[in-house]
């Protein structure tokens, strides 16, 4: 394409249209690649979700329970696996000068 013959107004219009066309083409290309990947996965007996997420039929892995590491001595319903943020009852226990080892199961 020879743009040297375009006027300034035509060049500015083209300049505005190019980013929009690039975005449109990127979306089209991504969709095309995604469809190709789905076909490859299906030809091997998998769904694309299974390959990307590692789950069975696209479902996230679930059902795995983590063992409780800490339990309140007076209220067995209060339990914590030791993962994530400390529950309020654990923090209160520690603020009371007690040790977390006292809660260990």
N, CA and C atoms as an extended XYZ file, in Angstrom:
315
Properties=species:S:1:pos:R:3:atomname:S:1:resname:S:1:resid:I:1 pbc="F F F"
N         0.849       -1.179        0.000 N   UNK     1
C         0.000        0.000        0.000 CA  UNK     1
C         0.892        1.239        0.000 C   UNK     1
N         0.681        2.088       -0.951 N   UNK     2
C         1.439        3.326       -1.060 CA  UNK     2
C         0.627        4.441       -0.410 C   UNK     2
N         1.113        4.927        0.726 N   UNK     3
C         0.369        5.971        1.443 CA  UNK     3
C         0.893        7.362        1.128 C   UNK     3
N         1.913        7.436        0.330 N   UNK     4
C         2.498        8.746        0.027 CA  UNK     4
C         1.552        9.646       -0.756 C   UNK     4
N         0.582        9.071       -1.431 N   UNK     5
C        -0.351        9.883       -2.208 CA  UNK     5
C        -1.576       10.321       -1.395 C   UNK     5
N        -1.687        9.874       -0.151 N   UNK     6
C        -2.838       10.246        0.672 CA  UNK     6
C        -2.673       11.658        1.211 C   UNK     6
N        -3.799       12.325        1.376 N   UNK     7
C        -3.767       13.669        1.955 CA  UNK     7
C        -3.559       13.563        3.467 C   UNK     7
N        -3.275       14.679        4.092 N   UNK     8
C        -3.095       14.705        5.541 CA  UNK     8
C        -4.362       14.237        6.243 C   UNK     8
N        -5.501       14.686        5.788 N   UNK     9
C        -6.782       14.281        6.385 CA  UNK     9
C        -6.982       12.779        6.250 C   UNK     9
N        -6.644       12.217        5.109 N   UNK    10
C        -6.792       10.781        4.890 CA  UNK    10
C        -5.826        9.997        5.780 C   UNK    10
N        -4.612       10.518        5.940 N   UNK    11
C        -3.633        9.871        6.816 CA  UNK    11
C        -4.095        9.875        8.273 C   UNK    11
N        -4.653       10.993        8.707 N   UNK    12
C        -5.148       11.067       10.092 CA  UNK    12
C        -6.325       10.125       10.304 C   UNK    12
N        -7.182       10.011        9.329 N   UNK    13
C        -8.311        9.082        9.412 CA  UNK    13
C        -7.800        7.647        9.482 C   UNK    13
N        -6.827        7.353        8.646 N   UNK    14
C        -6.219        6.026        8.647 CA  UNK    14
C        -5.569        5.725        9.997 C   UNK    14
N        -4.917        6.730       10.550 N   UNK    15
C        -4.264        6.584       11.852 CA  UNK    15
C        -5.283        6.233       12.938 C   UNK    15
N        -6.473        6.777       12.864 N   UNK    16
C        -7.530        6.481       13.840 CA  UNK    16
C        -8.104        5.084       13.622 C   UNK    16
N        -8.169        4.658       12.373 N   UNK    17
C        -8.793        3.378       12.048 CA  UNK    17
C        -7.874        2.189       12.351 C   UNK    17
N        -6.581        2.402       12.268 N   UNK    18
C        -5.636        1.293       12.435 CA  UNK    18
C        -5.736        0.638       13.821 C   UNK    18
N        -5.726        1.371       14.947 N   UNK    19
C        -5.825        0.686       16.252 CA  UNK    19
C        -7.120       -0.114       16.405 C   UNK    19
N        -8.216        0.417       15.872 N   UNK    20
C        -9.488       -0.305       15.964 CA  UNK    20
C        -9.432       -1.592       15.152 C   UNK    20
N        -8.840       -1.521       13.982 N   UNK    21
C        -8.729       -2.706       13.129 CA  UNK    21
C        -7.795       -3.735       13.756 C   UNK    21
N        -6.719       -3.263       14.386 N   UNK    22
C        -5.793       -4.184       15.058 CA  UNK    22
C        -6.503       -4.925       16.182 C   UNK    22
N        -7.274       -4.215       17.001 N   UNK    23
C        -8.012       -4.867       18.091 CA  UNK    23
C        -9.000       -5.896       17.547 C   UNK    23
N        -9.695       -5.530       16.490 N   UNK    24
C       -10.677       -6.433       15.868 CA  UNK    24
C        -9.981       -7.692       15.365 C   UNK    24
N        -8.852       -7.513       14.708 N   UNK    25
C        -8.115       -8.668       14.167 CA  UNK    25
C        -7.539       -9.529       15.282 C   UNK    25
N        -7.097       -8.919       16.371 N   UNK    26
C        -6.588       -9.696       17.505 CA  UNK    26
C        -7.674      -10.584       18.086 C   UNK    26
N        -8.874      -10.037       18.229 N   UNK    27
C        -9.997      -10.819       18.748 CA  UNK    27
C       -10.282      -11.985       17.812 C   UNK    27
N       -10.306      -11.722       16.515 N   UNK    28
C       -10.568      -12.778       15.542 CA  UNK    28
C        -9.488      -13.851       15.587 C   UNK    28
N        -8.236      -13.424       15.688 N   UNK    29
C        -7.122      -14.377       15.704 CA  UNK    29
C        -7.149      -15.218       16.977 C   UNK    29
N        -7.444      -14.593       18.116 N   UNK    30
C        -7.533      -15.342       19.375 CA  UNK    30
C        -8.632      -16.393       19.297 C   UNK    30
N        -9.765      -16.020       18.729 N   UNK    31
C       -10.880      -16.958       18.589 CA  UNK    31
C       -10.489      -18.118       17.679 C   UNK    31
N        -9.789      -17.815       16.610 N   UNK    32
C        -9.337      -18.846       15.676 CA  UNK    32
C        -8.373      -19.816       16.361 C   UNK    32
N        -7.415      -19.280       17.101 N   UNK    33
C        -6.446      -20.125       17.806 CA  UNK    33
C        -7.146      -20.958       18.872 C   UNK    33
N        -8.076      -20.362       19.593 N   UNK    34
C        -8.815      -21.094       20.624 CA  UNK    34
C        -9.576      -22.266       20.018 C   UNK    34
N       -10.220      -22.044       18.889 N   UNK    35
C       -10.944      -23.127       18.220 CA  UNK    35
C        -9.989      -24.227       17.754 C   UNK    35
N        -8.820      -23.840       17.257 N   UNK    36
C        -7.825      -24.829       16.843 CA  UNK    36
C        -7.351      -25.655       18.037 C   UNK    36
N        -7.123      -24.981       19.159 N   UNK    37
C        -6.685      -25.690       20.367 CA  UNK    37
C        -7.764      -26.647       20.875 C   UNK    37
N        -9.019      -26.220       20.788 N   UNK    38
C       -10.122      -27.102       21.203 CA  UNK    38
C       -10.148      -28.361       20.348 C   UNK    38
N        -9.962      -28.196       19.044 N   UNK    39
C        -9.956      -29.350       18.146 CA  UNK    39
C        -8.793      -30.296       18.447 C   UNK    39
N        -7.631      -29.738       18.716 N   UNK    40
C        -6.473      -30.572       19.057 CA  UNK    40
C        -6.746      -31.337       20.345 C   UNK    40
N        -7.256      -30.646       21.358 N   UNK    41
C        -7.539      -31.299       22.643 CA  UNK    41
C        -8.573      -32.408       22.463 C   UNK    41
N        -9.646      -32.114       21.738 N   UNK    42
C       -10.701      -33.107       21.529 CA  UNK    42
C       -10.198      -34.306       20.735 C   UNK    42
N        -9.281      -34.078       19.798 N   UNK    43
C        -8.739      -35.189       19.015 CA  UNK    43
C        -7.902      -36.126       19.880 C   UNK    43
N        -7.448      -35.626       21.024 N   UNK    44
C        -6.665      -36.445       21.952 CA  UNK    44
C        -7.495      -36.942       23.126 C   UNK    44
N        -8.801      -36.640       23.121 N   UNK    45
C        -9.684      -37.150       24.161 CA  UNK    45
C        -9.835      -36.258       25.377 C   UNK    45
N        -9.518      -34.988       25.249 N   UNK    46
C        -9.630      -34.056       26.363 CA  UNK    46
C       -10.464      -32.860       25.946 C   UNK    46
N       -10.972      -32.169       26.945 N   UNK    47
C       -11.561      -30.860       26.671 CA  UNK    47
C       -10.467      -29.839       26.973 C   UNK    47
N       -10.594      -28.676       26.392 N   UNK    48
C        -9.605      -27.634       26.650 CA  UNK    48
C        -9.627      -27.229       28.119 C   UNK    48
N       -10.811      -27.233       28.739 N   UNK    49
C       -10.917      -26.911       30.171 CA  UNK    49
C       -10.125      -27.902       31.021 C   UNK    49
N       -10.189      -29.179       30.647 N   UNK    50
C        -9.441      -30.176       31.411 CA  UNK    50
C        -7.949      -29.886       31.363 C   UNK    50
N        -7.471      -29.513       30.214 N   UNK    51
C        -6.040      -29.267       30.069 CA  UNK    51
C        -5.611      -27.987       30.767 C   UNK    51
N        -6.428      -26.961       30.690 N   UNK    52
C        -6.051      -25.681       31.275 CA  UNK    52
C        -6.254      -25.641       32.775 C   UNK    52
N        -7.299      -26.249       33.257 N   UNK    53
C        -7.614      -26.183       34.685 CA  UNK    53
C        -7.209      -27.443       35.428 C   UNK    53
N        -6.939      -28.504       34.703 N   UNK    54
C        -6.512      -29.741       35.329 CA  UNK    54
C        -7.631      -30.498       35.995 C   UNK    54
N        -8.871      -30.054       35.835 N   UNK    55
C        -9.993      -30.711       36.485 CA  UNK    55
C       -10.646      -31.741       35.595 C   UNK    55
N       -11.467      -32.557       36.172 N   UNK    56
C       -12.220      -33.555       35.440 CA  UNK    56
C       -13.369      -32.885       34.709 C   UNK    56
N       -13.423      -33.038       33.424 N   UNK    57
C       -14.463      -32.445       32.575 CA  UNK    57
C       -14.610      -30.955       32.820 C   UNK    57
N       -13.481      -30.280       33.062 N   UNK    58
C       -13.497      -28.837       33.212 CA  UNK    58
C       -13.836      -28.345       34.605 C   UNK    58
N       -14.139      -29.267       35.503 N   UNK    59
C       -14.466      -28.843       36.867 CA  UNK    59
C       -13.182      -28.672       37.666 C   UNK    59
N       -13.208      -27.711       38.535 N   UNK    60
C       -12.062      -27.495       39.408 CA  UNK    60
C       -11.951      -28.671       40.372 C   UNK    60
N       -10.741      -28.974       40.777 N   UNK    61
C       -10.550      -30.051       41.742 CA  UNK    61
C       -11.216      -29.660       43.050 C   UNK    61
N       -12.040      -30.533       43.536 N   UNK    62
C       -12.721      -30.235       44.793 CA  UNK    62
C       -12.899      -31.525       45.574 C   UNK    62
N       -13.420      -31.395       46.740 N   UNK    63
C       -13.654      -32.560       47.565 CA  UNK    63
C       -12.458      -32.918       48.428 C   UNK    63
N       -11.369      -32.247       48.211 N   UNK    64
C       -10.201      -32.492       49.042 CA  UNK    64
C       -10.334      -31.666       50.302 C   UNK    64
N       -10.391      -32.343       51.423 N   UNK    65
C       -10.497      -31.600       52.662 CA  UNK    65
C        -9.136      -31.574       53.342 C   UNK    65
N        -8.873      -30.486       53.982 N   UNK    66
C        -7.618      -30.317       54.708 CA  UNK    66
C        -7.883      -30.649       56.167 C   UNK    66
N        -6.972      -31.398       56.752 N   UNK    67
C        -7.160      -31.800       58.141 CA  UNK    67
C        -7.052      -30.605       59.079 C   UNK    67
N        -7.854      -30.659       60.101 N   UNK    68
C        -7.840      -29.624       61.126 CA  UNK    68
C        -6.566      -29.764       61.944 C   UNK    68
N        -5.883      -28.653       62.157 N   UNK    69
C        -4.664      -28.662       62.969 CA  UNK    69
C        -4.894      -28.078       64.355 C   UNK    69
N        -5.897      -27.191       64.448 N   UNK    70
C        -6.156      -26.503       65.719 CA  UNK    70
C        -7.648      -26.556       66.038 C   UNK    70
N        -7.949      -26.799       67.317 N   UNK    71
C        -9.344      -26.852       67.757 CA  UNK    71
C        -9.432      -26.200       69.136 C   UNK    71
N       -10.498      -25.461       69.329 N   UNK    72
C       -10.712      -24.790       70.624 CA  UNK    72
C       -11.010      -25.854       71.677 C   UNK    72
N       -10.361      -25.797       72.843 N   UNK    73
C       -10.553      -26.841       73.851 CA  UNK    73
C       -11.949      -26.895       74.461 C   UNK    73
N       -12.639      -25.731       74.573 N   UNK    74
C       -13.973      -25.737       75.159 CA  UNK    74
C       -15.087      -25.830       74.116 C   UNK    74
N       -14.809      -25.521       72.863 N   UNK    75
C       -15.835      -25.537       71.823 CA  UNK    75
C       -15.268      -26.249       70.596 C   UNK    75
N       -15.601      -27.528       70.462 N   UNK    76
C       -15.055      -28.350       69.385 CA  UNK    76
C       -15.516      -27.887       68.000 C   UNK    76
N       -16.560      -27.070       67.957 N   UNK    77
C       -17.017      -26.553       66.662 CA  UNK    77
C       -16.038      -25.534       66.082 C   UNK    77
N       -15.212      -24.950       66.941 N   UNK    78
C       -14.232      -23.977       66.485 CA  UNK    78
C       -12.959      -24.718       66.105 C   UNK    78
N       -12.718      -24.805       64.791 N   UNK    79
C       -11.552      -25.515       64.302 CA  UNK    79
C       -10.895      -24.704       63.190 C   UNK    79
N        -9.599      -24.950       62.993 N   UNK    80
C        -8.853      -24.231       61.962 CA  UNK    80
C        -7.803      -25.166       61.381 C   UNK    80
N        -7.634      -25.113       60.079 N   UNK    81
C        -6.659      -25.970       59.405 CA  UNK    81
C        -5.249      -25.421       59.486 C   UNK    81
N        -5.112      -24.181       59.885 N   UNK    82
C        -3.797      -23.561       59.923 CA  UNK    82
C        -3.473      -22.845       58.617 C   UNK    82
N        -4.411      -22.888       57.685 N   UNK    83
C        -4.222      -22.210       56.397 CA  UNK    83
C        -5.019      -20.919       56.373 C   UNK    83
N        -4.494      -19.965       55.653 N   UNK    84
C        -5.210      -18.705       55.513 CA  UNK    84
C        -5.099      -17.852       56.764 C   UNK    84
N        -5.948      -16.862       56.802 N   UNK    85
C        -5.953      -15.917       57.923 CA  UNK    85
C        -6.427      -16.595       59.204 C   UNK    85
N        -5.827      -16.215       60.305 N   UNK    86
C        -6.228      -16.791       61.598 CA  UNK    86
C        -7.666      -16.384       61.903 C   UNK    86
N        -8.475      -17.340       62.352 N   UNK    87
C        -9.828      -16.989       62.770 CA  UNK    87
C        -9.792      -16.101       64.018 C   UNK    87
N       -10.869      -15.399       64.240 N   UNK    88
C       -10.947      -14.479       65.377 CA  UNK    88
C       -10.702      -15.195       66.695 C   UNK    88
N       -11.259      -16.389       66.845 N   UNK    89
C       -11.100      -17.094       68.111 CA  UNK    89
C        -9.626      -17.469       68.367 C   UNK    89
N        -8.872      -17.766       67.315 N   UNK    90
C        -7.447      -18.068       67.473 CA  UNK    90
C        -6.702      -16.801       67.882 C   UNK    90
N        -7.022      -15.703       67.217 N   UNK    91
C        -6.356      -14.442       67.528 CA  UNK    91
C        -6.646      -14.026       68.974 C   UNK    91
N        -7.894      -14.197       69.406 N   UNK    92
C        -8.240      -13.872       70.797 CA  UNK    92
C        -7.471      -14.763       71.766 C   UNK    92
N        -7.317      -16.038       71.421 N   UNK    93
C        -6.565      -16.980       72.255 CA  UNK    93
C        -5.128      -16.492       72.418 C   UNK    93
N        -4.510      -16.105       71.300 N   UNK    94
C        -3.126      -15.637       71.327 CA  UNK    94
C        -2.997      -14.298       72.048 C   UNK    94
N        -3.972      -13.407       71.858 N   UNK    95
C        -3.961      -12.114       72.537 CA  UNK    95
C        -4.102      -12.271       74.040 C   UNK    95
N        -4.707      -13.380       74.466 N   UNK    96
C        -4.872      -13.661       75.892 CA  UNK    96
C        -3.617      -14.241       76.520 C   UNK    96
N        -2.525      -14.274       75.777 N   UNK    97
C        -1.267      -14.759       76.334 CA  UNK    97
C        -1.098      -16.264       76.211 C   UNK    97
N        -1.994      -16.924       75.515 N   UNK    98
C        -1.903      -18.371       75.350 CA  UNK    98
C        -1.074      -18.693       74.124 C   UNK    98
N        -0.654      -19.937       74.002 N   UNK    99
C         0.165      -20.371       72.871 CA  UNK    99
C        -0.665      -21.208       71.900 C   UNK    99
N        -0.330      -21.088       70.643 N   UNK   100
C        -1.085      -21.816       69.622 CA  UNK   100
C        -0.895      -23.330       69.771 C   UNK   100
N         0.228      -23.741       70.326 N   UNK   101
C         0.474      -25.167       70.527 CA  UNK   101
C        -0.585      -25.796       71.433 C   UNK   101
N        -1.200      -24.994       72.290 N   UNK   102
C        -2.242      -25.500       73.194 CA  UNK   102
C        -3.498      -25.891       72.404 C   UNK   102
N        -3.636      -25.369       71.206 N   UNK   103
C        -4.813      -25.672       70.384 CA  UNK   103
C        -4.583      -26.807       69.412 C   UNK   103
N        -3.353      -27.255       69.307 N   UNK   104
C        -3.007      -28.306       68.338 CA  UNK   104
C        -3.795      -29.576       68.581 C   UNK   104
N        -4.234      -30.176       67.508 N   UNK   105
C        -5.019      -31.407       67.591 CA  UNK   105
C        -4.080      -32.596       67.667 C   UNK   105
